[in-house]
Amino acid sequence: MLLYLHVPTFRLSDAQRSMLVKLHDNAGALAGKKVLVVDDDVRNIFALTSVLERQSMQVVSAETGRGAIR
C-alpha cells in the first residue's frame, strides 16, 4: 500500500488514514533501538544521524561496506 504524505488527509482512504494514526501513535517506537548507517558521504551520515538521534536511537556509522561489516 502506498501512502503519500503530501496529499490532504481528507483524500486518503480509511486504511491510509489509519496508517497515519498508527504512525503518530508509535512516535517512540524507535527509541532505544540501535541502527547502522553506512554511506560514503559523511554529509549523509551526519544528516541521518541527526534525525535518528532525535528519535532517541543509538547510531553506529561507517563510511564503507567493509567498515560496516567490522
C-alpha positions as CSV (number, residue, x, y, z in Angstrom):
1,M,0.0,0.0,0.0
2,L,1.3,3.4,-0.9
3,L,0.9,6.4,1.3
4,Y,1.6,9.9,0.0
5,L,2.1,12.3,2.9
6,H,1.7,15.4,0.8
7,V,-1.9,14.5,-0.1
8,P,-4.6,16.2,2.1
9,T,-5.9,13.7,4.6
10,F,-9.5,14.0,3.5
11,R,-8.5,12.5,0.2
12,L,-6.9,9.4,1.8
13,S,-8.8,6.1,2.2
14,D,-9.8,4.9,5.6
15,A,-6.9,2.4,5.6
16,Q,-4.4,5.2,4.7
17,R,-5.7,7.5,7.4
18,S,-5.5,4.6,9.9
19,M,-1.9,4.1,8.9
20,L,-1.1,7.7,9.6
21,V,-2.7,7.5,13.1
22,K,-0.7,4.4,13.9
23,L,2.5,6.2,12.7
24,H,1.9,9.1,15.0
25,D,0.8,6.9,17.9
26,N,4.1,4.9,17.6
27,A,6.4,8.0,17.7
28,G,8.6,6.5,20.4
29,A,8.8,3.1,18.7
30,L,12.4,3.7,17.6
31,A,13.6,4.9,21.0
32,G,16.4,2.7,22.4
33,K,16.9,0.9,19.1
34,K,20.4,0.6,17.5
35,V,20.9,1.4,13.8
36,L,23.8,1.1,11.5
37,V,24.1,3.9,8.9
38,V,26.5,3.3,6.0
39,D,27.3,5.9,3.4
40,D,30.5,7.0,1.6
41,D,29.4,10.7,2.0
42,V,29.9,11.9,5.6
43,R,27.2,14.6,5.0
44,N,24.6,11.9,4.5
45,I,25.8,10.1,7.7
46,F,25.6,13.4,9.6
47,A,22.1,14.2,8.3
48,L,20.7,10.7,9.1
49,T,22.4,10.5,12.4
50,S,20.9,13.9,13.4
51,V,17.4,12.7,12.6
52,L,17.7,9.3,14.2
53,E,19.3,10.6,17.4
54,R,16.3,12.9,17.8
55,Q,14.2,9.7,17.9
56,S,16.5,8.5,20.8
57,M,18.1,5.9,18.7
58,Q,21.7,4.7,19.1
59,V,23.5,5.3,15.8
60,V,26.6,3.5,14.7
61,S,28.1,4.6,11.4
62,A,30.6,3.5,8.8
63,E,31.8,5.0,5.5
64,T,32.4,1.8,3.7
65,G,30.8,-1.6,3.4
66,R,33.9,-3.2,4.8
67,G,33.8,-0.8,7.8
68,A,30.2,-1.7,8.4
69,I,31.0,-5.4,8.5
70,R,33.7,-4.8,11.1
